[in-house]
Amino acid sequence: MSSLTAALDLSGRRALVTGATRGIGRAVAEQLAGLGATVIAVARDPEAVAATAAALPGEARGIAADVATSEGRAAVLEAVGEG
């Protein structure tokens, strides 16, 4: 483990990433998972979010929700609260 990686060790931490199935969101989710974080991947497409969570290294969860809506935000908060 390099000193930079050791300084950025996220083991034991959770990271919530919205838009996690494509583009920058996917890249961020991959990097955080690679640094040891438990990633909670959020996106609107249930199949894509499940596939993303399954593809990430380590522990990851997928939540299908649209955070642009109050219902979607409530679903994310409820799921995150479940640990």
DANORDA-V223395 format. One line per field, one symbol per residue. phi: phi as a letter, one per 40 degrees, with the letter a starting at -180 (. if undefined). burial: # if it has 9 or more other ideal C-beta (glycine too) atoms within 8 Angstrom, else .. A space follows every 10 residues. Layout:
BEGIN
phi: ???
burial: ???
END
This chain:
BEGIN
phi: .ccccccbcb dgbbbcbcgc cafcdcccdc ccccchcccb cbaccdcccc ccdccccgca bbbcabccbc cccccccccc ccg
burial: ....#...## ....#.#.## #...##.### .##.###### ###....### ###..#.#.# #####.#... .##.##..## ...
END
